[in-house]
Amino acid sequence: MSWIRTPGAIQVFLFALIVRFIVLLAIPAAPISDDASDYDRLAHAIVNGEGYVSETGQPTSMRPPLYSYVLAAF
């Protein structure tokens, strides 16, 4: 593990860490999608007779349908 203590390895590590933080701050975060709420919304749409549609009313294939149909049964 002597390579960890070499100045070159430490400099490369610190440079990579700084670049990572810059990219993290520069790129806007994507909103976190909540799977549970998506499946629940799809199940409600099925129960209400709207079918397997997105929030805009368009047919969707974003989530596999089986779990939404199971939720709709309850």
CYANA upper distance limits for C-alpha pairs under 8 A (distance plus 0.5 A):
  1 MET  CA      5 ARG  CA      8.11
  2 SER  CA      6 THR  CA      7.42
  3 TRP  CA      9 ALA  CA      7.39
  4 ILE  CA      9 ALA  CA      6.52
  4 ILE  CA     10 ILE  CA      7.30
  5 ARG  CA      9 ALA  CA      7.67
  5 ARG  CA     10 ILE  CA      7.44
  6 THR  CA     10 ILE  CA      7.04
  7 PRO  CA     11 GLN  CA      6.61
  8 GLY  CA     12 VAL  CA      6.67
  9 ALA  CA     13 PHE  CA      6.60
 10 ILE  CA     14 LEU  CA      6.61
 11 GLN  CA     15 PHE  CA      6.50
 12 VAL  CA     16 ALA  CA      6.60
 13 PHE  CA     17 LEU  CA      6.62
 14 LEU  CA     18 ILE  CA      6.62
 15 PHE  CA     19 VAL  CA      6.68
 16 ALA  CA     20 ARG  CA      6.61
 17 LEU  CA     21 PHE  CA      6.85
 18 ILE  CA     22 ILE  CA      6.71
 19 VAL  CA     23 VAL  CA      6.71
 20 ARG  CA     24 LEU  CA      6.58
 21 PHE  CA     25 LEU  CA      6.66
 22 ILE  CA     26 ALA  CA      6.50
 23 VAL  CA     27 ILE  CA      6.56
 24 LEU  CA     28 PRO  CA      8.43
 34 ASP  CA     38 ASP  CA      6.98
 35 ASP  CA     39 TYR  CA      6.72
 36 ALA  CA     40 ASP  CA      6.59
 37 SER  CA     41 ARG  CA      6.49
 38 ASP  CA     42 LEU  CA      6.70
 39 TYR  CA     43 ALA  CA      6.59
 39 TYR  CA     63 ARG  CA      8.10
 39 TYR  CA     67 TYR  CA      7.77
 39 TYR  CA     68 SER  CA      5.90
 39 TYR  CA     71 LEU  CA      8.48
 40 ASP  CA     44 HIS  CA      6.73
 40 ASP  CA     68 SER  CA      7.47
 40 ASP  CA     71 LEU  CA      7.80
 41 ARG  CA     45 ALA  CA      6.75
 42 LEU  CA     46 ILE  CA      6.78
 42 LEU  CA     52 TYR  CA      6.66
 42 LEU  CA     53 VAL  CA      7.31
 42 LEU  CA     54 SER  CA      7.83
 42 LEU  CA     68 SER  CA      6.51
 43 ALA  CA     47 VAL  CA      6.75
 43 ALA  CA     68 SER  CA      5.31
 43 ALA  CA     69 TYR  CA      6.72
 43 ALA  CA     71 LEU  CA      6.32
 43 ALA  CA     72 ALA  CA      5.16
 44 HIS  CA     48 ASN  CA      6.55
 44 HIS  CA     72 ALA  CA      7.13
 45 ALA  CA     49 GLY  CA      6.84
 45 ALA  CA     50 GLU  CA      5.60
 45 ALA  CA     51 GLY  CA      6.35
 45 ALA  CA     52 TYR  CA      7.10
 45 ALA  CA     53 VAL  CA      7.46
 46 ILE  CA     50 GLU  CA      6.15
 46 ILE  CA     51 GLY  CA      5.14
 46 ILE  CA     52 TYR  CA      6.48
 46 ILE  CA     69 TYR  CA      7.87
 46 ILE  CA     72 ALA  CA      6.99
 47 VAL  CA     51 GLY  CA      8.43
 47 VAL  CA     72 ALA  CA      6.32
 50 GLU  CA     57 GLY  CA      8.40
 51 GLY  CA     59 PRO  CA      8.35
 52 TYR  CA     59 PRO  CA      6.49
 52 TYR  CA     60 THR  CA      6.97
 52 TYR  CA     65 PRO  CA      8.11
 53 VAL  CA     57 GLY  CA      5.75
 53 VAL  CA     58 GLN  CA      5.67
 53 VAL  CA     59 PRO  CA      4.73
 53 VAL  CA     60 THR  CA      5.72
 54 SER  CA     58 GLN  CA      5.93
 54 SER  CA     59 PRO  CA      6.60
 54 SER  CA     60 THR  CA      6.02
 61 SER  CA     65 PRO  CA      8.37
 64 PRO  CA     68 SER  CA      8.35
 65 PRO  CA     69 TYR  CA      6.81
 66 LEU  CA     70 VAL  CA      6.80
 67 TYR  CA     71 LEU  CA      6.70
 68 SER  CA     72 ALA  CA      6.57
 69 TYR  CA     73 ALA  CA      6.82
 70 VAL  CA     74 PHE  CA      7.53
